[in-house]
Amino acid sequence: MEKGRLVLPVFYCVDPSDVRHQKGRYSEALAEYEKKFQNDEENMERLYQWKIALNQAANISGYHFSIGSDMNEYEHTLIGKIVKVVSNKINRAPLQVVHYPVGLESRVSNVNSLLNEACNDEVCMIGIHGTGGI
């Protein structure tokens, strides 16, 4: 939207029209917020901006996942589509890997050990950063 950011709305078990027009759960939540902060000008302005942003986001072409609908697909299929779209849109630098890595086995083993301890059958994500090739 603004500042050149990639926006890819994913409507997970929610109707995009409810987001666009602030109906249903969105109407209830926004009304509760408005009631709570009706005398706070700064928060009322924030609410107004949220309403505009929700409307704009719902008008952007994205993905809609609804359990039990005729258009239903498996979640992992939808996630795969989203990953593919995002991967194609971002400028990724190719990962440089040496042809004959030496001494990585113990470090890979350490990372796998940390993941096994931390995840406990949950989805985990790990980020590794640093200077490439070192």
N, CA, C and O atoms as a DFTB+ gen file, in Angstrom:
536 C
 N C O
     1  1       0.846      -1.167       0.000
     2  2       0.000       0.000       0.000
     3  2       0.897       1.237       0.000
     4  3       1.386       1.617      -1.063
     5  1       1.128       1.864       1.117
     6  2       2.018       3.010       1.078
     7  2       3.425       2.578       1.446
     8  3       3.630       1.511       2.024
     9  1       4.379       3.408       1.109
    10  2       5.790       3.146       1.381
    11  2       6.307       1.917       0.654
    12  3       7.305       1.332       1.075
    13  1       5.655       1.512      -0.425
    14  2       6.142       0.408      -1.235
    15  2       6.130      -0.944      -0.552
    16  3       6.885      -1.832      -0.950
    17  1       5.316      -1.127       0.443
    18  2       5.259      -2.388       1.176
    19  2       4.350      -3.376       0.462
    20  3       3.337      -2.999      -0.128
    21  1       4.728      -4.644       0.524
    22  2       3.909      -5.711      -0.037
    23  2       2.775      -6.012       0.936
    24  3       3.017      -6.269       2.115
    25  1       1.555      -5.982       0.450
    26  2       0.391      -6.315       1.266
    27  2      -0.339      -7.446       0.564
    28  3      -0.751      -7.308      -0.588
    29  1      -0.496      -8.548       1.248
    30  2      -1.180      -9.710       0.705
    31  2      -2.195     -10.182       1.745
    32  3      -1.860     -10.983       2.618
    33  1      -3.426      -9.693       1.658
    34  2      -4.420     -10.061       2.663
    35  2      -4.753     -11.552       2.622
    36  3      -4.910     -12.139       1.551
    37  1      -4.854     -12.139       3.787
    38  2      -5.281     -13.526       3.933
    39  2      -6.483     -13.502       4.868
    40  3      -6.360     -13.168       6.047
    41  1      -7.625     -13.854       4.339
    42  2      -8.857     -13.867       5.122
    43  2      -9.094     -15.294       5.583
    44  3      -9.650     -16.115       4.854
    45  1      -8.669     -15.572       6.792
    46  2      -8.722     -16.928       7.333
    47  2      -9.975     -17.063       8.189
    48  3     -10.078     -16.475       9.265
    49  1     -10.914     -17.841       7.694
    50  2     -12.183     -18.091       8.397
    51  2     -12.925     -16.791       8.710
    52  3     -13.568     -16.666       9.753
    53  1     -12.828     -15.837       7.802
    54  2     -13.574     -14.589       7.931
    55  2     -13.944     -14.136       6.521
    56  3     -13.164     -14.291       5.581
    57  1     -15.120     -13.585       6.393
    58  2     -15.590     -13.099       5.097
    59  2     -14.952     -11.732       4.809
    60  3     -15.060     -10.824       5.634
    61  1     -14.294     -11.571       3.660
    62  2     -13.680     -10.279       3.340
    63  2     -14.675      -9.123       3.389
    64  3     -14.298      -7.995       3.707
    65  1     -15.932      -9.392       3.079
    66  2     -16.938      -8.330       3.130
    67  2     -17.189      -7.871       4.565
    68  3     -17.516      -6.706       4.789
    69  1     -17.040      -8.775       5.544
    70  2     -17.165      -8.373       6.951
    71  2     -16.040      -7.421       7.336
    72  3     -16.245      -6.490       8.114
    73  1     -14.859      -7.657       6.792
    74  2     -13.721      -6.779       7.062
    75  2     -13.932      -5.450       6.344
    76  3     -13.747      -4.384       6.932
    77  1     -14.318      -5.516       5.082
    78  2     -14.497      -4.316       4.261
    79  2     -15.527      -3.368       4.868
    80  3     -15.315      -2.156       4.916
    81  1     -16.640      -3.930       5.329
    82  2     -17.742      -3.098       5.831
    83  2     -17.842      -3.103       7.352
    84  3     -18.805      -2.582       7.914
    85  1     -16.853      -3.689       8.017
    86  2     -16.823      -3.789       9.473
    87  2     -18.144      -4.315      10.029
    88  3     -18.809      -3.669      10.839
    89  1     -18.498      -5.514       9.561
    90  2     -19.717      -6.181      10.025
    91  2     -19.332      -7.330      10.948
    92  3     -18.156      -7.673      11.068
    93  1     -20.323      -7.916      11.594
    94  2     -20.099      -9.100      12.417
    95  2     -19.150      -8.831      13.567
    96  3     -19.303      -7.851      14.297
    97  1     -18.158      -9.714      13.724
    98  2     -17.192      -9.584      14.826
    99  2     -16.429      -8.264      14.762
   100  3     -16.076      -7.699      15.798
   101  1     -16.176      -7.775      13.560
   102  2     -15.444      -6.518      13.423
   103  2     -16.274      -5.351      13.936
   104  3     -15.753      -4.462      14.610
   105  1     -17.551      -5.351      13.623
   106  2     -18.446      -4.309      14.110
   107  2     -18.489      -4.301      15.633
   108  3     -18.414      -3.247      16.265
   109  1     -18.610      -5.499      16.215
   110  2     -18.672      -5.611      17.677
   111  2     -17.384      -5.110      18.327
   112  3     -17.427      -4.343      19.289
   113  1     -16.248      -5.542      17.804
   114  2     -14.959      -5.151      18.385
   115  2     -14.724      -3.647      18.256
   116  3     -14.261      -3.007      19.200
   117  1     -15.040      -3.084      17.094
   118  2     -14.838      -1.656      16.890
   119  2     -15.796      -0.831      17.744
   120  3     -15.418       0.227      18.249
   121  1     -17.031      -1.302      17.910
   122  2     -17.997      -0.605      18.762
   123  2     -17.539      -0.626      20.221
   124  3     -17.683       0.365      20.937
   125  1     -16.994      -1.746      20.649
   126  2     -16.486      -1.854      22.021
   127  2     -15.313      -0.898      22.233
   128  3     -15.224      -0.234      23.265
   129  1     -14.427      -0.834      21.262
   130  2     -13.284       0.078      21.334
   131  2     -13.768       1.525      21.381
   132  3     -13.275       2.333      22.168
   133  1     -14.743       1.837      20.523
   134  2     -15.278       3.199      20.468
   135  2     -15.924       3.590      21.793
   136  3     -15.748       4.712      22.269
   137  1     -16.662       2.673      22.379
   138  2     -17.317       2.936      23.664
   139  2     -16.278       3.168      24.762
   140  3     -16.431       4.057      25.600
   141  1     -15.227       2.361      24.744
   142  2     -14.191       2.433      25.771
   143  2     -13.396       3.737      25.685
   144  3     -12.998       4.290      26.710
   145  1     -13.168       4.226      24.469
   146  2     -12.304       5.390      24.284
   147  2     -13.033       6.589      23.687
   148  3     -12.406       7.426      23.038
   149  1     -14.335       6.688      23.893
   150  2     -15.104       7.751      23.250
   151  2     -14.657       9.156      23.657
   152  3     -14.870      10.106      22.903
   153  1     -14.049       9.305      24.821
   154  2     -13.602      10.628      25.268
   155  2     -12.113      10.857      25.026
   156  3     -11.556      11.854      25.485
   157  1     -11.478       9.955      24.320
   158  2     -10.041      10.051      24.048
   159  2      -9.845      10.322      22.555
   160  3      -9.971       9.426      21.721
   161  1      -9.538      11.566      22.247
   162  2      -9.453      11.985      20.842
   163  2      -8.380      11.214      20.068
   164  3      -8.585      10.864      18.905
   165  1      -7.243      10.951      20.707
   166  2      -6.155      10.237      20.034
   167  2      -6.568       8.812      19.662
   168  3      -6.303       8.358      18.549
   169  1      -7.208       8.115      20.581
   170  2      -7.647       6.748      20.295
   171  2      -8.810       6.715      19.307
   172  3      -8.939       5.761      18.540
   173  1      -9.645       7.728      19.315
   174  2     -10.736       7.774      18.339
   175  2     -10.172       7.986      16.931
   176  3     -10.691       7.437      15.959
   177  1      -9.114       8.782      16.831
   178  2      -8.451       8.967      15.535
   179  2      -7.813       7.652      15.088
   180  3      -7.866       7.294      13.911
   181  1      -7.210       6.940      16.038
   182  2      -6.616       5.635      15.733
   183  2      -7.697       4.674      15.234
   184  3      -7.465       3.929      14.282
   185  1      -8.865       4.683      15.860
   186  2      -9.982       3.829      15.435
   187  2     -10.407       4.182      14.012
   188  3     -10.646       3.297      13.190
   189  1     -10.499       5.463      13.731
   190  2     -10.871       5.914      12.390
   191  2      -9.859       5.407      11.358
   192  3     -10.245       4.928      10.292
   193  1      -8.567       5.513      11.676
   194  2      -7.522       5.037      10.768
   195  2      -7.605       3.521      10.576
   196  3      -7.387       3.024       9.471
   197  1      -7.917       2.787      11.643
   198  2      -8.074       1.333      11.534
   199  2      -9.227       0.977      10.599
   200  3      -9.114       0.059       9.787
   201  1     -10.324       1.699      10.715
   202  2     -11.474       1.427       9.843
   203  2     -11.102       1.639       8.375
   204  3     -11.468       0.843       7.511
   205  1     -10.382       2.703       8.111
   206  2      -9.936       2.970       6.739
   207  2      -9.000       1.861       6.267
   208  3      -9.138       1.360       5.151
   209  1      -8.046       1.477       7.120
   210  2      -7.067       0.442       6.750
   211  2      -7.750      -0.902       6.510
   212  3      -7.390      -1.612       5.571
   213  1      -8.724      -1.262       7.338
   214  2      -9.447      -2.520       7.143
   215  2     -10.183      -2.518       5.809
   216  3     -10.180      -3.512       5.083
   217  1     -10.807      -1.398       5.500
   218  2     -11.523      -1.286       4.236
   219  2     -10.564      -1.404       3.057
   220  3     -10.848      -2.115       2.093
   221  1      -9.435      -0.713       3.129
   222  2      -8.458      -0.770       2.040
   223  2      -7.877      -2.173       1.889
   224  3      -7.727      -2.665       0.770
   225  1      -7.552      -2.814       3.000
   226  2      -6.974      -4.165       2.944
   227  2      -7.959      -5.152       2.337
   228  3      -7.571      -6.030       1.567
   229  1      -9.228      -5.009       2.682
   230  2     -10.242      -5.927       2.167
   231  2     -10.496      -5.716       0.682
   232  3     -11.026      -6.604       0.014
   233  1     -10.127      -4.562       0.161
   234  2     -10.302      -4.285      -1.266
   235  2      -9.116      -4.740      -2.107
   236  3      -9.159      -4.661      -3.335
   237  1      -8.060      -5.217      -1.457
   238  2      -6.896      -5.729      -2.176
   239  2      -7.123      -7.208      -2.442
   240  3      -7.597      -7.942      -1.575
   241  1      -6.785      -7.628      -3.628
   242  2      -6.913      -9.040      -3.966
   243  2      -5.998      -9.852      -3.060
   244  3      -4.816      -9.542      -2.908
   245  1      -6.561     -10.893      -2.464
   246  2      -5.784     -11.721      -1.550
   247  2      -6.311     -13.143      -1.563
   248  3      -6.806     -13.627      -2.581
   249  1      -6.199     -13.797      -0.437
   250  2      -6.626     -15.186      -0.305
   251  2      -7.711     -15.293       0.749
   252  3      -7.666     -14.633       1.787
   253  1      -8.684     -16.140       0.457
   254  2      -9.797     -16.364       1.373
   255  2      -9.855     -17.846       1.685
   256  3     -10.009     -18.670       0.784
   257  1      -9.733     -18.185       2.955
   258  2      -9.816     -19.581       3.385
   259  2     -10.988     -19.697       4.338
   260  3     -11.056     -18.997       5.349
   261  1     -11.907     -20.587       4.008
   262  2     -13.086     -20.786       4.837
   263  2     -13.308     -22.271       5.038
   264  3     -13.431     -23.022       4.070
   265  1     -13.360     -22.691       6.272
   266  2     -13.577     -24.103       6.577
   267  2     -15.006     -24.487       6.209
   268  3     -15.962     -23.807       6.583
   269  1     -15.133     -25.578       5.475
   270  2     -16.456     -26.098       5.148
   271  2     -17.117     -25.491       3.931
   272  3     -18.254     -25.840       3.616
   273  1     -16.436     -24.587       3.235
   274  2     -17.052     -24.006       2.046
   275  2     -16.797     -24.908       0.844
   276  3     -15.947     -25.797       0.890
   277  1     -17.539     -24.669      -0.226
   278  2     -17.343     -25.445      -1.451
   279  2     -15.970     -25.185      -2.059
   280  3     -15.417     -26.047      -2.742
   281  1     -15.421     -23.999      -1.814
   282  2     -14.123     -23.641      -2.367
   283  2     -12.993     -24.113      -1.447
   284  3     -11.825     -23.795      -1.673
   285  1     -13.340     -24.850      -0.442
   286  2     -12.372     -25.235       0.579
   287  2     -11.181     -25.976      -0.015
   288  3     -11.332     -26.808      -0.910
   289  1     -10.023     -25.667       0.484
   290  2      -8.814     -26.373       0.128
   291  2      -8.053     -26.619       1.425
   292  3      -8.365     -26.039       2.465
   293  1      -7.081     -27.461       1.349
   294  2      -6.292     -27.719       2.544
   295  2      -5.456     -26.495       2.893
   296  3      -4.991     -25.769       2.015
   297  1      -5.275     -26.280       4.199
   298  2      -4.501     -25.131       4.654
   299  2      -3.096     -25.127       4.065
   300  3      -2.600     -24.082       3.644
   301  1      -2.453     -26.293       4.033
   302  2      -1.076     -26.334       3.537
   303  2      -0.995     -25.936       2.068
   304  3       0.023     -25.394       1.637
   305  1      -2.045     -26.192       1.292
   306  2      -2.063     -25.773      -0.111
   307  2      -2.110     -24.250      -0.193
   308  3      -1.394     -23.641      -0.987
   309  1      -2.953     -23.647       0.629
   310  2      -3.055     -22.189       0.667
   311  2      -1.731     -21.572       1.111
   312  3      -1.269     -20.594       0.523
   313  1      -1.126     -22.140       2.140
   314  2       0.156     -21.627       2.628
   315  2       1.210     -21.716       1.532
   316  3       2.003     -20.792       1.353
   317  1       1.219     -22.824       0.800
   318  2       2.160     -22.981      -0.310
   319  2       1.975     -21.907      -1.366
   320  3       2.952     -21.365      -1.882
   321  1       0.717     -21.592      -1.694
   322  2       0.441     -20.540      -2.679
   323  2       0.951     -19.182      -2.190
   324  3       1.540     -18.417      -2.953
   325  1       0.716     -18.897      -0.911
   326  2       1.144     -17.618      -0.344
   327  2       2.665     -17.516      -0.360
   328  3       3.215     -16.483      -0.739
   329  1       3.338     -18.574       0.046
   330  2       4.806     -18.582       0.046
   331  2       5.333     -18.355      -1.362
   332  3       6.295     -17.611      -1.552
   333  1       4.714     -18.987      -2.347
   334  2       5.158     -18.835      -3.737
   335  2       5.000     -17.392      -4.210
   336  3       5.903     -16.843      -4.841
   337  1       3.856     -16.774      -3.908
   338  2       3.620     -15.387      -4.319
   339  2       4.630     -14.457      -3.655
   340  3       5.228     -13.608      -4.318
   341  1       4.819     -14.617      -2.352
   342  2       5.750     -13.745      -1.630
   343  2       7.178     -13.962      -2.126
   344  3       7.919     -12.999      -2.326
   345  1       7.562     -15.208      -2.323
   346  2       8.915     -15.508      -2.811
   347  2       9.174     -14.878      -4.170
   348  3      10.284     -14.417      -4.438
   349  1       8.163     -14.854      -5.029
   350  2       8.324     -14.256      -6.353
   351  2       8.391     -12.735      -6.297
   352  3       8.975     -12.112      -7.183
   353  1       7.800     -12.128      -5.267
   354  2       7.737     -10.668      -5.193
   355  2       8.944     -10.044      -4.505
   356  3       9.301      -8.903      -4.797
   357  1       9.571     -10.778      -3.600
   358  2      10.700     -10.187      -2.881
   359  2      11.996     -10.467      -3.632
   360  3      12.106     -11.445      -4.370
   361  1      12.952      -9.606      -3.432
   362  2      14.262      -9.789      -4.062
   363  2      15.144     -10.576      -3.106
   364  3      15.709     -10.028      -2.159
   365  1      15.248     -11.848      -3.368
   366  2      16.075     -12.688      -2.508
   367  2      17.443     -12.854      -3.142
   368  3      17.565     -13.147      -4.331
   369  1      18.465     -12.664      -2.329
   370  2      19.821     -12.930      -2.801
   371  2      20.035     -14.436      -2.761
   372  3      19.641     -15.093      -1.797
   373  1      20.652     -14.983      -3.794
   374  2      20.875     -16.431      -3.780
   375  2      21.810     -16.821      -2.643
   376  3      22.764     -16.108      -2.335
   377  1      21.530     -17.938      -2.036
   378  2      22.342     -18.453      -0.945
   379  2      23.601     -19.085      -1.515
   380  3      23.534     -19.986      -2.351
   381  1      24.729     -18.612      -1.061
   382  2      26.003     -19.147      -1.522
   383  2      26.445     -20.261      -0.582
   384  3      26.604     -20.035       0.618
   385  1      26.638     -21.435      -1.106
   386  2      27.089     -22.575      -0.320
   387  2      28.326     -23.139      -1.007
   388  3      28.350     -23.331      -2.222
   389  1      29.340     -23.398      -0.211
   390  2      30.567     -23.948      -0.787
   391  2      30.305     -25.351      -1.307
   392  3      29.397     -26.039      -0.839
   393  1      31.102     -25.768      -2.273
   394  2      30.908     -27.091      -2.874
   395  2      31.281     -28.223      -1.921
   396  3      30.652     -29.281      -1.927
   397  1      32.302     -27.996      -1.108
   398  2      32.752     -29.050      -0.193
   399  2      32.814     -28.492       1.233
   400  3      33.895     -28.164       1.721
   401  1      31.655     -28.382       1.906
   402  2      31.664     -27.812       3.260
   403  2      32.433     -28.708       4.232
   404  3      32.313     -29.933       4.197
   405  1      33.210     -28.082       5.086
   406  2      34.006     -28.816       6.071
   407  2      33.631     -28.298       7.455
   408  3      33.561     -27.089       7.675
   409  1      33.393     -29.209       8.375
   410  2      33.153     -28.833       9.763
   411  2      31.749     -28.357      10.070
   412  3      31.523     -27.781      11.134
   413  1      30.798     -28.577       9.178
   414  2      29.430     -28.126       9.423
   415  2      28.582     -29.157      10.154
   416  3      27.584     -28.803      10.781
   417  1      28.958     -30.402      10.084
   418  2      28.118     -31.463      10.646
   419  2      27.831     -31.252      12.125
   420  3      26.695     -31.438      12.562
   421  1      28.841     -30.866      12.907
   422  2      28.626     -30.673      14.344
   423  2      27.723     -29.475      14.601
   424  3      26.904     -29.505      15.519
   425  1      27.863     -28.415      13.797
   426  2      27.022     -27.232      13.976
   427  2      25.569     -27.524      13.583
   428  3      24.639     -27.078      14.254
   429  1      25.383     -28.263      12.510
   430  2      24.034     -28.667      12.099
   431  2      23.409     -29.532      13.180
   432  3      22.223     -29.397      13.482
   433  1      24.195     -30.409      13.755
   434  2      23.714     -31.267      14.834
   435  2      23.282     -30.429      16.037
   436  3      22.267     -30.728      16.665
   437  1      24.045     -29.384      16.360
   438  2      23.682     -28.491      17.471
   439  2      22.361     -27.771      17.200
   440  3      21.517     -27.668      18.091
   441  1      22.179     -27.275      15.985
   442  2      20.935     -26.583      15.628
   443  2      19.760     -27.552      15.703
   444  3      18.712     -27.209      16.250
   445  1      19.921     -28.751      15.162
   446  2      18.849     -29.754      15.233
   447  2      18.504     -30.091      16.671
   448  3      17.331     -30.264      17.001
   449  1      19.502     -30.185      17.524
   450  2      19.280     -30.478      18.935
   451  2      18.473     -29.361      19.599
   452  3      17.539     -29.626      20.355
   453  1      18.840     -28.113      19.309
   454  2      18.093     -26.973      19.864
   455  2      16.643     -26.980      19.397
   456  3      15.730     -26.729      20.185
   457  1      16.433     -27.266      18.121
   458  2      15.069     -27.313      17.593
   459  2      14.262     -28.425      18.252
   460  3      13.096     -28.228      18.592
   461  1      14.868     -29.577      18.431
   462  2      14.161     -30.698      19.058
   463  2      13.768     -30.374      20.489
   464  3      12.692     -30.770      20.935
   465  1      14.625     -29.658      21.222
   466  2      14.327     -29.295      22.605
   467  2      13.264     -28.205      22.681
   468  3      12.391     -28.250      23.547
   469  1      13.332     -27.229      21.785
   470  2      12.472     -26.054      21.874
   471  2      11.089     -26.260      21.280
   472  3      10.140     -25.605      21.712
   473  1      10.945     -27.140      20.315
   474  2       9.699     -27.202      19.556
   475  2       8.612     -28.051      20.193
   476  3       7.446     -27.658      20.172
   477  1       8.949     -29.185      20.751
   478  2       7.941     -30.048      21.373
   479  2       6.731     -30.269      20.475
   480  3       5.603     -30.001      20.889
   481  1       6.939     -30.745      19.272
   482  2       5.881     -31.047      18.305
   483  2       5.092     -29.822      17.869
   484  3       3.947     -29.951      17.436
   485  1       5.672     -28.659      17.973
   486  2       5.036     -27.440      17.495
   487  2       5.813     -26.937      16.282
   488  3       6.942     -27.360      16.035
   489  1       5.207     -26.045      15.547
   490  2       5.902     -25.436      14.420
   491  2       6.908     -24.442      14.983
   492  3       6.566     -23.620      15.833
   493  1       8.132     -24.516      14.516
   494  2       9.185     -23.604      14.973
   495  2       9.846     -22.951      13.771
   496  3       9.855     -23.497      12.667
   497  1      10.391     -21.787      14.010
   498  2      11.128     -21.106      12.968
   499  2      12.460     -20.682      13.566
   500  3      12.533     -20.272      14.724
   501  1      13.488     -20.783      12.780
   502  2      14.809     -20.375      13.240
   503  2      15.422     -19.478      12.184
   504  3      15.281     -19.719      10.986
   505  1      16.095     -18.455      12.635
   506  2      16.802     -17.562      11.725
   507  2      18.288     -17.633      12.011
   508  3      18.711     -17.569      13.165
   509  1      19.056     -17.762      10.986
   510  2      20.509     -17.791      11.128
   511  2      21.045     -16.629      10.312
   512  3      20.757     -16.514       9.121
   513  1      21.822     -15.771      10.952
   514  2      22.341     -14.620      10.219
   515  2      23.829     -14.487      10.464
   516  3      24.374     -15.039      11.420
   517  1      24.447     -13.773       9.618
   518  2      25.877     -13.546       9.730
   519  2      26.468     -13.362       8.351
   520  3      25.760     -13.391       7.344
   521  1      27.741     -13.176       8.319
   522  2      28.433     -12.989       7.057
   523  2      28.497     -14.311       6.311
   524  3      28.915     -15.323       6.872
   525  1      28.092     -14.307       5.074
   526  2      28.101     -15.525       4.280
   527  2      29.506     -16.065       4.083
   528  3      30.452     -15.306       3.873
   529  1      29.633     -17.375       4.151
   530  2      30.905     -18.026       3.897
   531  2      31.816     -18.132       5.094
   532  3      32.912     -18.684       4.995
   533  1      31.379     -17.612       6.226
   534  2      32.231     -17.692       7.428
   535  2      31.663     -18.715       8.382
   536  3      32.225     -18.939       9.454
